[in-house]
């Protein structure tokens, strides 16, 4: 069996290699999209945390003491 026969896949190369390619694309997207959403959520939470007034934090801490 030669290398060209392997890549030809007995005449079914278009179907086999497109299936591999589509699977690879979907696996990458299944990692990349949640990763981007996670980063976006972290940025949003960081902005919310920084925009809180410091007085509010002090009042909450004072009530516990």
C-alpha positions as CSV (number, residue, x, y, z in Angstrom):
1,X,0.0,0.0,0.0
2,X,1.5,3.3,-1.1
3,X,1.0,6.7,0.5
4,X,-1.1,7.9,-2.4
5,X,-3.4,4.9,-2.0
6,X,-3.8,5.7,1.7
7,X,-4.8,9.3,1.0
8,X,-7.1,8.2,-1.8
9,X,-9.0,5.9,0.6
10,X,-10.2,3.6,-2.2
11,X,-12.0,6.4,-4.0
12,X,-13.8,7.7,-0.9
13,X,-11.1,10.3,0.1
14,X,-13.5,13.3,-0.4
15,X,-16.0,11.9,2.1
16,X,-13.4,10.6,4.6
17,X,-11.2,13.7,4.7
18,X,-14.1,16.1,4.7
19,X,-15.5,14.2,7.7
20,X,-12.2,14.5,9.5
21,X,-12.0,18.2,8.7
22,X,-15.5,18.9,9.9
23,X,-14.9,16.9,13.1
24,X,-11.7,18.9,13.7
25,X,-13.6,22.2,13.1
26,X,-16.4,21.2,15.5
27,X,-13.9,20.1,18.2
28,X,-12.1,23.4,18.0
29,X,-15.3,25.4,18.1
30,X,-16.5,23.4,21.1
31,X,-13.4,24.6,23.0
32,X,-13.1,28.1,21.6
33,X,-16.7,29.4,22.0
34,X,-17.0,28.5,25.7
35,X,-13.4,29.9,26.3
36,X,-14.4,33.2,24.7
37,X,-17.6,33.4,26.7
38,X,-15.7,32.6,29.9
39,X,-13.2,35.4,29.2
40,X,-16.1,37.8,28.4
41,X,-17.9,36.9,31.7
42,X,-14.7,37.5,33.7
43,X,-14.3,40.9,32.1
44,X,-17.9,41.7,32.9
45,X,-17.6,40.6,36.5
46,X,-14.3,42.6,36.9
47,X,-16.0,45.8,35.5
48,X,-19.0,45.2,37.9
49,X,-16.7,44.7,40.9
50,X,-14.6,47.8,40.1
51,X,-17.7,50.0,39.6
52,X,-19.0,49.3,43.1
53,X,-18.8,52.1,45.5
54,X,-16.2,51.8,48.2
55,X,-18.7,53.2,50.8
56,X,-21.0,50.2,50.3
57,X,-18.2,47.8,51.0
58,X,-17.2,49.7,54.2
59,X,-20.8,49.7,55.5
60,X,-21.1,46.0,55.0
61,X,-17.8,45.4,56.9
62,X,-18.8,47.8,59.7
63,X,-22.0,46.0,60.3
64,X,-20.2,42.8,61.1
65,X,-17.9,44.3,63.7
